[in-house]
C-alpha cells in the first residue's frame, strides 16, 4: 500500500518543549514538503527538500527544523522558539521535474501546545 | 505569502446543482492545481492545468485558466453531498526540479440533501 504516513495524529506538548513530527513515504519520491494550516486558512510552506541531505526554507521556517537523511523520511521538529505552534501540520511528497507537479499528502498531525 | 485568493470563501448549494469556485493569483505561473480537503484530513489532488491550457475536464470537474486575468475557476457539476469539503487552488513555480506549491485560502463547499 503506497502512500505517506504521519505520526502521531494528535500531539500535545507543554510550552518550552521541542517536539518532532514524523513523515514517511514509500512512493519513491525525491521531493518532500512540510506545511502548516491554521483554522480556516490555506497551507503555508515551512520547509521542503528536493533530494536527500538537502532542504530549503519555505515561507515560515522560523522556529522549525528538519532533516533529510533518508529518501523516505522527512521529520519536522517544532522548537520552543516557535511562538505559536498550535496548528495542523501536513507533510507531502512529489516527484521532481517539470512534468511531475502533483503532491501527495499525508493525513496530518494536529499539534496543541498546552 | 499566499498568492492565491479564492472566491467565495464559503458556498452552500443543494444536491444536483453546480458549484463554481474562483481563484486569482498575482504572478506568472507554470501551472495551477486544485485540491480537495475533507475536514481534518490531508489534501487530495483533483486536477492540474498548465499555463498553455485554457480548459480541462476530469469527470464532473471542469477547470478553466485565464492567464491574462491571472484567474482560474473550478466547476463541479451535478454536486453530491459527498462533495462537501474545502477546495484549494495552488500555483506552481518550477524551481530547480522541485515544485513548490503556493496555496490559496480555500472555498468551503457544503452540498445539502
HADDOCK unambig.tbl for C-alpha pairs under 7 A between the chains (distance, minus, plus):
assign (segid A and resid 31 and name CA) (segid B and resid 98 and name CA) 6.57 0.50 0.50
assign (segid A and resid 41 and name CA) (segid B and resid 105 and name CA) 5.16 0.50 0.50
assign (segid A and resid 41 and name CA) (segid B and resid 106 and name CA) 7.00 0.50 0.50
assign (segid A and resid 42 and name CA) (segid B and resid 103 and name CA) 5.86 0.50 0.50
assign (segid A and resid 42 and name CA) (segid B and resid 104 and name CA) 5.60 0.50 0.50
assign (segid A and resid 42 and name CA) (segid B and resid 105 and name CA) 4.22 0.50 0.50
assign (segid A and resid 42 and name CA) (segid B and resid 106 and name CA) 6.02 0.50 0.50
assign (segid A and resid 43 and name CA) (segid B and resid 103 and name CA) 5.79 0.50 0.50
assign (segid A and resid 50 and name CA) (segid B and resid 98 and name CA) 5.59 0.50 0.50
assign (segid A and resid 59 and name CA) (segid B and resid 1 and name CA) 6.83 0.50 0.50
assign (segid A and resid 90 and name CA) (segid B and resid 42 and name CA) 6.79 0.50 0.50
assign (segid A and resid 96 and name CA) (segid B and resid 97 and name CA) 5.14 0.50 0.50
assign (segid A and resid 96 and name CA) (segid B and resid 98 and name CA) 5.29 0.50 0.50
assign (segid A and resid 96 and name CA) (segid B and resid 99 and name CA) 6.75 0.50 0.50
assign (segid A and resid 97 and name CA) (segid B and resid 97 and name CA) 4.61 0.50 0.50
assign (segid A and resid 97 and name CA) (segid B and resid 98 and name CA) 6.65 0.50 0.50
assign (segid A and resid 98 and name CA) (segid B and resid 94 and name CA) 6.60 0.50 0.50
assign (segid A and resid 98 and name CA) (segid B and resid 97 and name CA) 6.83 0.50 0.50
assign (segid A and resid 101 and name CA) (segid B and resid 99 and name CA) 5.93 0.50 0.50
assign (segid A and resid 102 and name CA) (segid B and resid 45 and name CA) 6.73 0.50 0.50
assign (segid A and resid 104 and name CA) (segid B and resid 44 and name CA) 6.99 0.50 0.50
assign (segid A and resid 105 and name CA) (segid B and resid 42 and name CA) 5.59 0.50 0.50
assign (segid A and resid 105 and name CA) (segid B and resid 43 and name CA) 5.69 0.50 0.50
assign (segid A and resid 105 and name CA) (segid B and resid 44 and name CA) 6.86 0.50 0.50
assign (segid A and resid 106 and name CA) (segid B and resid 42 and name CA) 5.57 0.50 0.50
assign (segid A and resid 107 and name CA) (segid B and resid 41 and name CA) 5.26 0.50 0.50
assign (segid A and resid 107 and name CA) (segid B and resid 42 and name CA) 4.40 0.50 0.50
assign (segid A and resid 108 and name CA) (segid B and resid 41 and name CA) 6.47 0.50 0.50
assign (segid A and resid 108 and name CA) (segid B and resid 42 and name CA) 5.84 0.50 0.50
